[in-house]
Amino acid sequence: MKVRIRGAAVIVVGNGIVFASHPDNRTPRRNQTFWSPPGGGVEKGESILQSAEREALEEVSLRVVAERPIYAQEFTSESFGNRTLELFILCRLADGESLDNMKADHEITDAALLTRQTSAGEQILPEVFASQVWDDLDAGFPEFRYLGFLAIP
């Protein structure tokens, strides 16, 4: 089984977080989308923080400064034959960057700043971003959270 490390950018702007919309190719939800922080695999020679910064630029066209990990999750995928460790990195917009520059790019269908109110009813993954993240944001992300292990068929 192949092992992967992923970095995802949790870009906080005021009381909102930037999310990227992805096509949901899992059955039975085909042709729907879900929201998640922009992220992807760590590339050769880069740190997990650099990975989050690069993924933010690639997926939502925003230059960010990565600060620290706030969440981690592990999962295996039988269909892809891999085991993944994903770290979610707290990020802020780089000096001079503006949400006006935000746009979906790469394999992303949309990009948006969501708040507790505007995210209600949306499909957001992983689950912590549909619920707990808003309380953690209000508290300033005071502790690192392990989100657990998930086996995906």
C-alpha positions as CSV (number, residue, x, y, z in Angstrom):
1,M,0.0,0.0,0.0
2,K,1.3,3.4,-1.0
3,V,1.6,6.1,1.7
4,R,0.7,9.7,1.0
5,I,1.0,13.0,3.0
6,R,-1.4,15.8,2.1
7,G,-1.5,19.4,3.3
8,A,-4.7,21.4,3.3
9,A,-4.9,25.2,3.8
10,V,-7.5,26.4,6.3
11,I,-7.6,30.0,5.1
12,V,-9.2,32.2,7.8
13,V,-10.6,35.6,6.8
14,G,-12.6,37.3,9.5
15,N,-15.3,34.9,10.6
16,G,-15.1,32.8,7.5
17,I,-13.0,30.1,5.9
18,V,-12.1,29.7,2.2
19,F,-13.4,26.4,0.7
20,A,-13.0,24.8,-2.7
21,S,-15.8,22.9,-4.3
22,H,-14.9,19.5,-5.8
23,P,-16.9,17.1,-8.0
24,D,-18.1,14.2,-5.8
25,N,-17.3,11.1,-7.8
26,R,-18.3,8.7,-5.0
27,T,-21.4,6.6,-5.5
28,P,-24.3,7.3,-5.1
29,R,-23.5,11.0,-5.1
30,R,-22.2,11.3,-8.6
31,N,-22.7,14.7,-10.3
32,Q,-22.8,16.5,-7.0
33,T,-20.2,18.5,-5.3
34,F,-18.7,18.9,-1.9
35,W,-16.7,21.7,-0.2
36,S,-13.3,21.3,1.6
37,P,-10.2,23.3,2.3
38,P,-7.9,23.5,-0.7
39,G,-5.3,20.8,-0.4
40,G,-3.2,18.0,-2.0
41,G,-0.2,15.9,-1.8
42,V,3.1,17.1,-0.5
43,E,5.6,17.4,-3.4
44,K,9.3,16.4,-3.2
45,G,11.4,18.8,-1.2
46,E,8.5,20.8,0.3
47,S,7.3,21.0,3.9
48,I,3.7,20.4,5.0
49,L,3.4,24.2,5.4
50,Q,4.8,24.9,2.0
51,S,2.4,22.3,0.6
52,A,-0.6,24.1,2.1
53,E,0.6,27.4,0.7
54,R,1.1,25.9,-2.8
55,E,-2.3,24.2,-2.8
56,A,-4.1,27.4,-1.8
57,L,-2.4,29.2,-4.8
58,E,-3.1,26.3,-7.2
59,E,-6.8,25.7,-6.2
60,V,-8.2,29.0,-5.2
61,S,-5.6,31.4,-6.6
62,L,-4.7,33.0,-3.2
63,R,-1.3,33.7,-1.7
64,V,-1.3,32.6,1.9
65,V,1.0,32.3,4.8
66,A,0.9,28.9,6.6
67,E,1.0,29.2,10.4
68,R,0.6,25.8,12.1
69,P,-1.3,22.5,11.9
70,I,-4.7,22.4,13.6
71,Y,-6.2,19.1,12.5
72,A,-4.9,15.7,11.3
73,Q,-6.8,12.8,9.8
74,E,-5.8,9.4,8.4
75,F,-7.6,7.3,5.9
76,T,-7.1,4.3,3.6
77,S,-8.6,3.9,0.2
78,E,-9.0,0.4,-1.1
79,S,-9.8,1.6,-4.6
80,F,-6.7,3.8,-4.8
81,G,-4.5,1.4,-2.8
82,N,-3.1,4.0,-0.5
83,R,-3.0,5.2,3.1
84,T,-3.0,9.0,3.6
85,L,-2.2,11.3,6.4
86,E,-3.7,14.7,5.9
87,L,-2.7,17.8,7.9
88,F,-4.9,20.9,7.9
89,I,-2.8,24.0,8.3
90,L,-4.1,27.3,9.7
91,C,-3.4,30.0,7.1
92,R,-3.9,33.7,6.7
93,L,-3.8,35.8,3.5
94,A,-0.4,37.0,2.6
95,D,0.3,40.8,2.9
96,G,-1.3,42.6,0.0
97,E,-3.5,39.6,-1.0
98,S,-7.3,40.1,-1.4
99,L,-10.3,37.8,-1.7
100,D,-10.9,39.7,-4.9
101,N,-8.2,37.4,-6.4
102,M,-10.0,34.2,-5.3
103,K,-11.1,32.0,-8.2
104,A,-11.4,28.3,-8.8
105,D,-8.5,26.7,-10.7
106,H,-6.9,23.3,-11.2
107,E,-9.6,20.6,-10.7
108,I,-11.8,22.8,-8.6
109,T,-15.4,23.8,-9.6
110,D,-15.8,26.8,-7.3
111,A,-14.2,28.7,-4.5
112,A,-15.9,30.7,-1.7
113,L,-15.5,32.2,1.7
114,L,-18.1,30.4,3.9
115,T,-19.2,31.3,7.4
116,R,-21.1,29.3,10.0
117,Q,-24.3,30.7,8.5
118,T,-23.6,30.3,4.8
119,S,-22.2,26.8,5.2
120,A,-25.4,25.5,6.8
121,G,-26.9,22.8,4.6
122,E,-23.7,22.5,2.4
123,Q,-21.9,19.2,1.9
124,I,-18.5,19.9,3.6
125,L,-15.8,17.4,4.2
126,P,-14.2,16.3,6.4
127,E,-17.1,16.4,8.9
128,V,-15.2,18.6,11.4
129,F,-15.6,21.5,8.8
130,A,-19.3,21.1,8.8
131,S,-19.6,21.5,12.6
132,Q,-16.7,21.8,15.1
133,V,-14.6,24.2,13.0
134,W,-16.8,27.2,13.7
135,D,-16.4,26.8,17.5
136,D,-12.7,26.2,17.0
137,L,-12.5,29.4,14.9
138,D,-14.3,31.4,17.5
139,A,-11.8,30.1,20.1
140,G,-8.8,30.8,18.0
141,F,-8.0,27.1,17.3
142,P,-6.6,26.6,20.8
143,E,-5.6,23.0,20.4
144,F,-4.4,20.5,17.7
145,R,-7.1,17.9,17.0
146,Y,-6.7,14.4,15.7
147,L,-9.8,13.6,13.6
148,G,-9.4,9.9,13.5
149,F,-8.9,7.1,11.0
150,L,-11.4,6.3,8.1
151,A,-11.4,3.3,5.8
152,I,-12.8,4.2,2.4
153,P,-13.8,1.4,0.0
